[in-house]
Amino acid sequence: MSAAPTSPTPVLPFDPADPVALTQALVRCPSVTPEEGGALALLAAVLSAEGYDVHRPVFSEPGTPDVENLYARIGSTAPVFVIAGHTDVVPVGDEAAWTREPFGGAIENGTLYGRGACDMKGGLAAMVAAAIRYGRDNPDAPGSIAFLVTGDEEGPSVNGTVKLLAWAHERGERFDHCILGEPTNPATMSDMIKIGRRGSLTGKLTVQGTQGHVGYPHLADNPIRGMVRLLAALDATPLDGGTQHFDPSNLEVTTLDVGNPATNVIPAQAKAAFNIRFNDTWTPETLAAELERRLHEAAGNQVRYTLEVQPTNAVAFLTEPGPFVAIVADAIEAETGKRPALSTTGGTSDARFIKNYCPVVEYGVVGKTMHQIDESVAVADLVALERITHRLITSYFAAHRQA
C-alpha cells in the first residue's frame, strides 16, 4: 500500500492515530451544514501527512448551497476498501441548554461532549485512526483504502455523497466494499450492523370541497369527510407483511389541515401529508401506483382529490449477508465478545447512494444522543471502534490475499 506523493502539510498537535484526540479536534470545528467549519481541512491535513492523495471537490446545484467534500486514497491496486462518512452536523439548537460548550470537545467522566461527537465525527475519527494505524504497520501491503467524506449529509444531500461518488467514478475510481460509520448501535458497541435501509416516500393529498355555511350543508360539500375516508383507505390494509430482512412498510400521516379559522364555515378543501418507510417489496413507482389504486377505489365518484407523490432518492436496498458482512461481524465479535444483529431499521443515510457503486454496510458508535442537547460519545466506544475497524481492515485485506 504505497504512499502517493504529497505536498508539505502542517505539523499536527496530536497523533491522528489516537481516535479520542482526533474526535476532539473534529468536534471543535463548527461544521454546521453547509459550512465546512475546518473539519474537512483538518482531515485533509491528517490524511495527506499519512501519504494519501487528497482531493476536496466542491459541488453546486441551483437553489442549494455549495458544499465541500473530500476524497482521499492510498494505494493503487485492488481491492479498494472504502470508508465513508460526513463531517457536517445539525445546528446546536438552544445553546444555553447545553451543559458543555457544543464545539468544545470536553471530556468528563469518560464521555466526550459536543455536536457531532456521536453523529458522526466520533465514528469517522475512529475509522480514520484505524486506517492510519494499519497503514503505518503495513506500508507495503497490497490493496487500497479510500475515504469518501461529505459536508452535506445532514442537509439536502444534493451536493454531497451522490455527486462525490459520480466524480470519483468519472476519474476511474472503482470500489470493492464500503463501511459507513453512522452511529448504528442502540445501546452497546456489539448491538447492530445496518445491512440495508428502508426507502422513504412522501405524499401530499388534497381533497376538494365546496365552501359554505354550516347551517346550509346542502349548499356545500365538506372535504373533511372525504379526507377521512381516503386516509382510512390508505391505512386500512397493511402495505405488506415484511420480508426476510425488513419490517413491514409503515405509513404515517404527518399533517392534516383545512386552514379554516371559523367554526361556522364548511372549508373549501382539506390537505394531508404522509410519509411511508417502505421495504424491498416496493419501488417508489410501484408504491405510488398502489396508493393511487387505494385512493381511486375509496373515492368512487363522491370524493374529488389529487395526490402528489414527491420525488425520492431514498429507495429500499439490502446488502445480502455474505463474506463481507461476515468479516465485519467477526471483527465486532472478536473485540466485544458478542455477535451483532443484522438490521435494516432506522431512517435513510448516504448508504443509499453508495450501494450503486459497491456493497455497503453501516457500523459506528452508540447513537443514543445523536442530534440531542449535550450530544456525546463514550471514550471507551471510540477506542473500541478503532480496534474493531483496524481488525476489520486487517481481515479484509488478508482475505483478499488468500482468495
DRENZA-572337 format. One record per residue: z, x, y of N, C-alpha, C in turn. Coordinates in pm, whole numbers. Atoms other than C-alpha are relative to their C-alpha. Layout:
DRENZA-572337
     nup   neast  nnorth    caup  caeast  canorth     cup   ceast  cnorth
       Z       X       Y       Z       X        Y       Z       X       Y
...
***
This chain:
DRENZA-572337
     nup   neast  nnorth    caup  caeast  canorth     cup   ceast  cnorth
       0      87    -118       0       0        0       0      90     123
       9     -98    -106    -122     249      257       8     -65     137
     -18      53    -134     -42     204      624    -128      10      80
     115      -3     -89    -311     118      875      35      81     124
     -26     -73    -124    -350     336     1187      58     -93     106
     -62      83    -102    -133     209     1469      13      79     130
     -26     -63    -128     -82     279     1836     150      19      15
    -143     -22     -18     255     405     1963      74    -129      29
     -81     120     -21     526     142     1956     139      42      49
    -132     -36     -53     864     130     2127     102      22    -111
    -110     -22      93    1175     258     1952      93    -121       5
     -83     120       6    1378     -41     1835     147      37      -1
    -144     -31      -5    1755     -55     1900      74     -39    -127
     -64      39     127    1821    -174     1542    -100      26    -111
      88     -17     115    1682    -130     1194     -53    -137     -41
      53     132      35    1444    -424     1126       9     -33    -148
     -27      31     140    1520    -391      755     135     -70     -17
    -127      75       0    1855    -549      847     -30    -143      40
      40     138     -33    1792    -926      829      90     -65     105
     -92      60     -96    2100   -1010     1036     -32      47     141
      33     -54    -132    2014    -779     1326    -134     -54      49
     132      52     -40    1652    -897     1323       9    -147      38
     -20     141     -36    1761   -1261     1325      62     -11     139
     -61       3    -132    1986   -1196     1623    -102      30     110
     100     -39    -101    1703   -1026     1810    -100    -112      24
      96     109     -16    1465   -1315     1744      64    -121      68
     -69     114     -62    1721   -1582     1837      15      23     150
     -17     -30    -142    1768   -1406     2170    -129     -13      81
     127      25     -68    1403   -1473     2251     -13    -151      23
       5     145     -27    1382   -1817     2424    -140     -57     -21
     138      37      34    1064   -1921     2245     -13    -149     -29
      15     145      14    1071   -2297     2300    -148     -34      12
     141      34       3     729   -2440     2213     -46     -50     137
      94     -98      55     479   -2340     2351      25     142      50
     -27    -132     -56     649   -2039     2518      21     103    -111
     -16    -107      98     623   -1713     2325     139      61       9
    -139     -39     -20     953   -1601     2475      38     139     -44
     -28    -135      46     921   -1246     2348      14      15    -150
     -22      -6     145     957   -1336     1979    -117      65     -73
     117     -59      67     601   -1251     1875     -18     146      41
       7    -139     -44     609    -936     2085      98      86     -79
     -99     -73      80     923    -832     1900     -51      23    -141
      54     -17     136     765    -896     1559    -116      98      -1
     113     -93      -7     451    -711     1667      49     144       5
     -56    -135      -9     660    -408     1760      61      43    -134
     -64     -30     128     859    -426     1435    -104      34    -106
      98     -19     107     556    -457     1208     -93     117      30
      83    -115     -35     344    -204     1399      70     130     -35
     -77    -121      30     621      52     1361       4      31    -149
      -2     -19     145     607      -2      985    -141      22     -57
     135     -30      46     231      57      969     -91    -118     -18
      84     118      10      99    -298      981    -107       0     108
     106      27     -97    -229    -376     1152      28    -137      60
     -51     122     -63    -119    -639     1403     -99     -55     101
      85      70     -96    -320    -895     1596      79    -117      57
     -69     111     -65    -200   -1157     1844    -101     -93      67
      98      91     -60    -474   -1416     1894      65    -117      71
     -44     117     -76    -429   -1692     2149    -106    -108     -16
      93     110      22    -586   -2030     2076      22    -110     102
      -3     103    -104    -672   -2311     2313     -68    -126     -50
      61     129      28    -767   -2676     2298      22     -87     123
     -19      86    -117    -831   -2918     2586     114    -100     -22
    -110      96       7    -524   -3125     2658     124      53     -69
    -116     -60      66    -286   -2888     2475      26     138      60
     -29    -133     -56    -108   -2569     2585     -58     112     -86
      40    -119      74    -245   -2229     2490     119      51     -80
    -107     -45      88     -48   -2079     2203     -30     140     -53
      11    -133      59      11   -1719     2099      40      -5    -147
     -25      -9     144       7   -1634     1729       0     146     -41
      -3    -138      50      48   -1324     1515     -54       5    -142
      46     -31     135    -139   -1191     1215      19     149     -22
     -24    -141      32     -33    -865     1051     -24      23    -147
      26     -32     141    -138    -693      732      19     149     -22
      -7    -137      46     -58    -375      548     -61       4    -140
      72      -9     126    -275    -264      259    -142     -51      16
     142      37      -9    -646    -307      195     -55     -56    -130
      47      46     130    -664    -426     -164      70    -129     -41
     -62     119      58    -592    -741     -359     106      41    -103
     -17     133     -58    -373    -922     -432      62       6     139
     -58      11    -134    -277   -1032      -83     110    -105      -5
    -117      89      -2      72   -1181      -67      32     -32     145
     -17      44    -138     123   -1385      249     140     -56      21
    -126      58     -47     449   -1459      427     -29     -72     130
      34      81    -117     417   -1741      678     125     -58      64
    -112      60     -70     642   -1887      941     -32     -25     146
      19      25    -143     693   -1977     1304     119      52      78
    -106     -49     -87     891   -1833     1592      35    -100     110
     -33      98    -102     879   -2136     1820     114     -89     -47
    -117      83      30    1183   -2359     1839      -3    -124      88
     -12     121     -81    1270   -2705     1969      93      28     118
     -91     -19    -113    1448   -2742     2305     147      -7     -43
    -142      -5      35    1824   -2685     2310      69    -133      20
     -66     127     -28    1897   -3037     2434     107      19     107
    -110     -10     -96    2227   -3070     2620      70     134     -18
     -54    -135      15    2314   -2705     2672     152       2      17
    -145       5     -21    2662   -2800     2790      75     -39    -127
     -64      42     125    2731   -2945     2444      11     114    -100
      -8    -115      90    2678   -2608     2277     132      73      21
    -123     -77     -11    2991   -2411     2200     -27     150       5
      44    -139     -15    2794   -2083     2195    -131      -1      76
     125     -13     -73    2503   -1960     2401    -117     -29     -94
     108      37      91    2190   -2122     2250     -93     115     -37
      86    -114      29    1994   -1798     2275      81     131      -1
     -88    -117       1    2287   -1561     2230       5      73    -132
      -7     -65     130    2278   -1493     1858     140      47     -37
    -137     -42      28    2656   -1473     1841      35     -20    -148
     -49      11     138    2822   -1414     1504     151     -21       4
    -142      29       8    3160   -1573     1439      33     -50    -140
     -48      42     132    3340   -1603     1105    -114     -11    -101
     108      -5      99    3030   -1511      907    -116     -94      26
     108      93     -35    2798   -1755     1088     -69      48     127
      81     -42    -115    2515   -1667     1327     -51    -125      70
      31     120     -76    2460   -1922     1603    -119      22      93
     107      -5     -99    2156   -2001     1814    -116     -88     -41
     115      83      28    1849   -2218     1847    -103      81     -80
      95     -67      88    1612   -2123     1564      64      82    -109
     -67     -80     102    1876   -1944     1357     -29     -55    -139
      28      66     126    1816   -2198     1082    -150     -29     -16
     140      45       5    1467   -2326     1165     -84      70     106
     -12     -72     123    1325   -2076     1111      -2     150      23
      -2    -143     -30    1387   -1741     1274      81      78    -103
     -79     -67     103    1654   -1659     1017     -79      25    -126
      81     -16     120    1423   -1722      725    -110     101      18
     109     -94     -27    1137   -1532      884      53     143       9
     -57    -134     -14    1359   -1237      976      38      59    -135
     -39     -51     132    1496   -1209      622    -122      42     -81
     122     -34      75    1143   -1208      479     -69     123      58
      53    -121     -62    1022    -951      730      80     121     -45
     -85    -111      41    1319    -732      645     -26      39    -145
      27     -28     141    1246    -763      273    -132      71     -17
     131     -64       9     881    -672      319       6     144      51
     -16    -136     -52     981    -369      527      69      89    -103
     -70     -80     101    1227    -251      263     -90      31    -118
      93     -25     111     965    -296       -9    -103     104      39
     102     -95     -43     704    -107      193      52     142      10
     -58    -134     -10     936     183      262      23      62    -138
     -29     -51     134    1028     212     -106    -127      19     -83
     124      -3      78     669     166     -229    -121      25      90
     106     -23     -99     437     328       27    -140       6     -59
     132     -13      62     154     379     -221     -31    -111     -99
      22     110      95     180      52     -412    -130     -71      30
     123      76     -23    -148    -136     -462      30    -141      48
     -18     135     -51    -200    -474     -303      30       1     149
     -19      15    -144    -138    -607       47     104    -109      28
     -89     102     -52     125    -801      238     -51     -40     137
      46      50    -130      20   -1020      529     101     -99      56
     -85      96     -68     213   -1221      786     -85     -93      86
      61     103     -84      91   -1546      941     114     -67      77
    -112      51     -79     325   -1638     1227     -56     -71     123
      50      81    -111     262   -1913     1480     111     -31     101
     -92      49    -101     421   -2034     1801     -20    -148      27
      38     140     -24     303   -2394     1756      36     -91    -117
     -36      87     112     481   -2540     1453      82    -119      46
     -86     107     -49     735   -2743     1647     -69     -87     105
      74      75    -100     470   -2868     1891    -113     -79     -62
     112      81      49     130   -3032     1848     -61      52    -130
      59     -63     120      36   -2791     1564    -152      -3       6
     145      -3     -21    -314   -2769     1711     -50     142      16
      44    -136     -30    -336   -2410     1833      80     105     -77
     -82     -90      79    -123   -2256     1563     -60      36    -133
      36     -48     133    -146   -2201     1191    -140     -43     -44
     131      49      43    -455   -2416     1135    -112      88      57
     101     -86     -61    -656   -2202     1379      18     146     -39
     -25    -138      42    -490   -1877     1278     -60      26    -138
      60     -12     133    -599   -1936      918    -152       9       9
     146      -3     -16    -956   -2009     1025     -45     132      61
      31    -129     -64    -956   -1700     1248       3     113    -102
     -11    -105     101    -838   -1479      963    -112     -10    -103
     107      20      99   -1088   -1631      720    -134      50      55
     125     -45     -60   -1374   -1564      961      -8     152       7
      -4    -147      -1   -1264   -1199      972     -11      59    -140
      14     -47     137   -1300   -1180      595     130      11     -77
    -128      -6      69    -932   -1210      508       5    -107    -111
     -15      92     114    -866   -1368      167     140      15     -56
    -140       0      41    -522   -1465       42      13     -49    -143
     -22      39     140    -388   -1498     -311     114    -100     -14
    -114      91       6     -47   -1662     -269      81      13     129
     -77       1    -124     187   -1755       15     137     -60     -22
    -131      62     -10     553   -1821       71      26     -30     147
     -31      45    -135     652   -2017      380     151     -14      12
    -145     -13      -5    1005   -1952      497      75    -113      68
     -72     114     -57    1109   -2303      604     138     -16     -68
    -134      18      58    1478   -2395      550       2    -113    -102
      19     103     103    1435   -2579      221     127     -43     -70
    -119      27      81    1786   -2568       79      94    -100      67
     -93      98     -58    2014   -2872      133     142      54      20
    -141     -39      -7    2348   -2702       65      24     146     -35
     -20    -139      41    2322   -2364     -112    -135      67     -20
     124     -76       9    2064   -2089     -149     -71     -17    -134
      62      19     132    1993   -2192     -508     -52    -141     -20
      27     143      18    1911   -2556     -440    -146     -36     -26
     130      67      -3    1542   -2608     -382    -115      89      45
     129     -52     -42    1186   -2481     -366     -89    -120      30
      98     105     -28     925   -2701     -199    -135      44     -58
     129     -33      60     609   -2704     -411    -109     -96      48
      99      92     -56     433   -2975     -212      65     -80     110
     -49      84    -107     467   -3219       71     -71    -135      -4
      62     130     -15     405   -3586      123     -89       0     125
      81      20    -118     138   -3697      365      69     -92      97
     -56      85    -104     211   -3880      687    -112     -77      68
     101      86     -62      11   -4175      821      70    -100      92
     -56      92     -98      90   -4376     1135     -99    -110      32
      82     115     -33     -42   -4725     1202      58     -77     117
     -42      86    -111     -30   -4946     1510     -64    -136     -18
      44     136      30     -55   -5318     1455      22     -88     123
      -9      93    -113    -128   -5571     1730     -39    -139     -47
      29     139      31    -115   -5948     1683     -21     -75     132
      32      75    -121    -282   -6164     1948      48    -144     -12
     -40     140      -7    -138   -6500     2053     -54     -63     127
      34      65    -127    -167   -6736     2345     129     -27      74
    -123      16     -77      97   -6721     2615      17    -144      46
     -25     135     -46     264   -7044     2712     147     -29      17
    -138      44     -23     580   -7240     2793      62     -38    -135
     -65      31     126     832   -7268     2510      19    -150     -19
     -15     145      11     866   -7638     2593    -129     -72     -40
     130      58      36     496   -7694     2519     -68      90    -104
      52     -94     100     438   -7494     2198    -140     -35     -49
     133      38      46     125   -7694     2113    -110      57      89
      97     -61     -92     -43   -7529     2411       0     153     -10
     -12    -146      15      48   -7176     2296     -13      39    -146
       6     -55     136      27   -6955     1992      91     122      -4
    -100    -106       0     333   -6741     1923     -41     113     -96
      45    -110      86     218   -6397     1793     112      59     -86
    -111     -58      76     566   -6310     1667       0     -53    -143
       7      55     136     526   -6545     1372    -103      76     -83
     104     -73      73     203   -6372     1276      41     143     -30
     -44    -138      22     357   -6029     1320      99       6    -117
     -97       3     111     649   -6117     1091     -72     -19    -132
      78      27     121     401   -6248      835     -75     124     -48
      78    -118      39     188   -5934      842      90     115     -43
     -91    -108      38     478   -5688      833      62     -28    -137
     -55      35     132     625   -5877      538    -101      30    -109
     104     -27      99     292   -5845      358     -14     149     -26
      10    -144      19     282   -5470      417     114      53     -86
    -120     -53      64     633   -5427      281      40     -73    -128
     -43      85     112     645   -5693        8     -13      69    -135
      27     -66     129     499   -5483     -273       3     151      20
       0    -146     -13     574   -5112     -323    -142      56      -3
     132     -62      -3     278   -4892     -246     -33      66    -133
      19     -62     131     328   -4711     -575     137      26     -60
    -126     -27      67     594   -4609     -822      37     146      -4
     -25    -143       5     586   -4238     -751     -85      68    -105
      76     -78      98     423   -3961     -953      90     106     -61
     -83     -97      73     542   -3673    -1168      86      84      93
     -72     -89     -90     643   -3458     -872      35     -63     134
     -23      64    -128     666   -3714     -590      79    -130     -15
     -66     131     -10     895   -4002     -498    -103    -105      39
      91     104     -46     735   -4340     -427     -30      13     150
      35       3    -142     549   -4366      -98      84    -107      70
     -81      99     -72     750   -4546      169     -55     -26     139
      44      45    -132     654   -4745      477     122     -41      80
    -111      35     -89     896   -4769      769     -56     -49     133
      35      51    -132     843   -4990     1074      87      72     103
     -74     -83     -96     940   -4775     1373      13     -64     137
     -14      73    -125     877   -5002     1673     -51    -142     -19
      45     140      -1     840   -5377     1734      27     -51     141
     -16      32    -141     778   -5505     2085     -96    -110      42
      88     102     -57     642   -5805     2274      -9      13     152
       6     -22    -144     706   -5681     2628      27    -125      81
     -23     130     -63     846   -6017     2726     142      -9      54
    -135       7     -55    1143   -6031     2969      54    -143      15
     -41     139     -23    1152   -6413     2989      35     -70    -131
     -42      72     121    1332   -6638     2743     -68    -135     -15
      67     130      10    1122   -6944     2818    -152      13      -3
     144     -25       8     779   -6786     2774     -36      50    -139
      57     -50     126     591   -6751     2447     -92     117      35
      78    -117     -41     440   -6399     2463    -145      -9     -45
     143       0      30      70   -6325     2452     -35      86    -120
      28     -86     114      87   -6051     2192     128      68     -47
    -109     -78      58     319   -5857     1966     -57     129     -56
      46    -130      47     291   -5489     1879     106      63     -90
     -90     -73      89     442   -5284     1600     -65     132     -38
      48    -128      52     412   -4926     1482      76      30    -128
     -65     -37     124     488   -4789     1138     -51     135     -46
      39    -128      57     477   -4462      953      21      -5    -151
      -7      -6     146     410   -4403      585       3     145     -42
      -1    -130      66     512   -4092      397     -50     -25    -142
      67      37     124     276   -4102      103     -16     118     -95
      12    -103     103     247   -3913     -223    -146      21     -39
     136     -38      38     -55   -3777     -407     -75    -110     -73
      77     115      46    -152   -4124     -527    -111     -33     100
      85      46    -109    -323   -4168     -191     -64     115      76
      53     -79    -111    -551   -4007       61      17     -87     125
      -9      84    -119    -537   -4121      424    -102    -114      -1
     104     101       1    -862   -4310      366      31    -114     -97
     -31     106      96    -756   -4496       53     123     -79      41
    -119      69     -46    -418   -4577      204     -33     -96     114
      41      88    -110    -576   -4717      521     -72    -123     -54
      73     113      59    -803   -4933      307      96     -99     -66
     -99      88      62    -503   -5069      115      78     -79     105
     -70      70    -108    -323   -5155      437     -86    -113      56
      91     101     -53    -626   -5340      569     -16    -115     -99
      12     105     102    -658   -5529      240     120     -93       6
    -121      81      -4    -298   -5647      257       5     -87     126
      -4      75    -125    -326   -5750      620    -102    -112       1
     106     101       1    -654   -5934      573      39    -119     -89
     -41     106      93    -515   -6126      278     112     -85      59
    -113      73     -57    -196   -6222      462     -39     -79     124
      38      65    -125    -366   -6313      788     -80    -127     -22
      86     115      22    -618   -6553      643     -79     -30     126
      67      40    -124    -772   -6749      928      99     -37     109
    -104      45     -93    -441   -6803     1107      47     109      98
     -58    -107     -80    -341   -6460     1244    -111      92      51
      97     -91     -61    -553   -6261     1487      68     136      22
     -66    -130      -6    -472   -5893     1454    -103     113       9
      77    -124       9    -605   -5541     1495      93     107     -54
     -75    -112      55    -491   -5233     1305     -67     130      43
      48    -133     -37    -528   -4884     1446      73     103     -86
     -58    -106      82    -470   -4607     1192     -31     133      68
      20    -123     -75    -418   -4279     1371     -49     112     -90
      46    -115      79    -600   -3965     1253     120      86     -41
    -109     -85      47    -381   -3733     1049     -54     123     -70
      30    -121      77    -397   -3378      921     110      28    -102
    -111     -14      93     -87   -3434      708     -31     -77    -128
      34      63     127    -213   -3507      358      96      48    -108
     -86     -40     111     -15   -3500       37     -66     112     -80
      55    -107      83     -56   -3184     -168     108      52     -93
     -91     -54     100     100   -3011     -465     -48     136     -45
      25    -127      67     117   -2651     -580      54     -14    -141
     -40      26     138     122   -2703     -954      95     109     -51
     -87    -100      60     413   -2533    -1131     -78      90     -95
      72     -97      81     281   -2217    -1293      61     137      22
     -56    -136     -10     321   -1837    -1286      58      33     136
     -51     -36    -133     362   -1807     -908     130     -73      31
    -122      76     -22     619   -2085     -881     113      57     -85
    -102     -57      90     800   -1930    -1178      55     131      54
     -46    -127     -57     815   -1589    -1006     100     -26     113
     -91      33    -110     977   -1748     -701     133     -51     -57
    -122      56      60    1223   -1948     -912      81     107     -72
     -69    -108      71    1306   -1642    -1124      76      90      97
     -66     -86     -98    1386   -1436     -814     125     -67      56
    -115      74     -51    1617   -1706     -681     112      -4    -103
    -101       8     106    1793   -1747    -1014      66     134     -24
     -55    -134      25    1834   -1372    -1057     103      38     106
     -90     -38    -108    2006   -1341     -719     116     -98      20
    -104     101     -25    2207   -1665     -714      69     -49    -127
     -57      47     125    2270   -1739    -1081     -33    -144     -33
      35     139      23    2119   -2087    -1057    -148     -21      26
     143      25     -17    1764   -2211    -1102     -20    -116      97
      19     105    -101    1637   -2415     -806     -85    -114     -52
      85     115      29    1487   -2762     -827    -134      17      70
     133       1     -61    1117   -2806     -755     -16    -135      70
      -6     121     -80    1083   -3059     -475    -125     -18      86
     107      33     -94     826   -3237     -258      53     -90     111
     -62      89     -97    1071   -3416      -29     -11      56     142
      -4     -45    -137    1109   -3397      346    -123     -37      81
     112      28     -89     866   -3405      635    -118      90     -27
     117     -86      14     549   -3210      696      33     141      44
     -15    -139     -42     511   -2837      750    -138      63       8
     128     -70      -8     240   -2579      809     -58      31    -138
      56     -16     135     203   -2557      431    -121     -90     -21
     114      92      15     -40   -2849      470    -130      66      42
     118     -75     -39    -282   -2606      635     -25     117     -96
      11    -119      83    -212   -2303      417     -57     -33    -137
      43      36     136    -280   -2490       92    -151      -4     -14
     146      -3       7    -651   -2497      184     -54     140     -25
      44    -139      14    -664   -2117      154      60      70    -121
     -61     -61     118    -424   -2029     -128     121     -86     -41
    -121      72      40    -134   -2171     -332     118      42      88
    -112     -27     -90     179   -2200     -119     124     -74     -49
    -129      64      23     546   -2271     -181      89      30     120
     -92     -17    -112     831   -2304       67     140      29     -51
    -139     -33      36    1170   -2144       43      62      72     117
     -67     -67    -110    1423   -2041      303     150     -21      -7
    -146      10      -5    1782   -2074      417      43    -145     -12
     -56     135       2    2011   -2377      410     -33     -70     132
      52      67    -118    1876   -2637      651      91    -103      64
     -92     104     -49    2188   -2836      741      -2     -18     151
     -16       8    -145    2182   -2755     1112    -131       7      77
     128     -10     -71    1812   -2749     1194     -10    -105     111
      20      84    -119    1739   -2892     1542     129     -56      58
    -126      55     -48    2110   -2963     1598      59      84     112
     -85     -78     -88    2353   -2859     1869      76     100     -86
     -66    -108      75    2513   -2529     1760     -71      30    -132
      78     -40     118    2232   -2460     1512      49     136     -47
     -58    -122      51    2344   -2183     1282     -53      32    -140
      32     -42     135    2288   -1987      963     112      92     -48
    -102     -88      56    2535   -1817      732     -57     141     -15
      43    -140      14    2510   -1439      747     -26      32    -148
      17     -25     143    2551   -1433      368    -133     -56     -51
     128      58      43    2245   -1658      334    -117      86      44
     105     -91     -45    2033   -1420      541     -10     120     -94
      -2    -114      93    2139   -1132      317     -56     -41    -135
      50      48     128    2071   -1340        7    -150     -22       3
     143      25      -9    1726   -1445      127     -80     130       5
      67    -131       0    1633   -1084      200      -8      56    -141
      -1     -53     137    1734    -984     -153     -94     -82     -90
      88      86      81    1553   -1283     -308    -146      33      30
     139     -28     -37    1235   -1209     -113     -43     138     -47
      33    -135      49    1248    -839     -199     -27      -2    -149
      21      11     144    1282    -924     -567    -131     -75     -29
     124      76      17    1000   -1178     -534    -122      88      23
     114     -88     -29     763    -927     -374     -17     104    -110
       5    -100     105     851    -664     -632     -56     -58    -129
      46      64     123     797    -903     -923    -146     -44      12
     137      48     -22     477   -1042     -772    -101     112     -23
      96    -109      15     302    -708     -746       9      65    -139
     -12     -51     136     441    -591    -1080     -79     -86     -97
      73      92      88     296    -899    -1249    -150      21      12
     144     -19     -19     -45    -835    -1097     -46     135     -55
      37    -130      60     -41    -470    -1209     -12     -12    -151
       2      17     145      28    -585    -1564    -114     -91     -48
     104      97      38    -241    -854    -1558    -133      68     -32
***
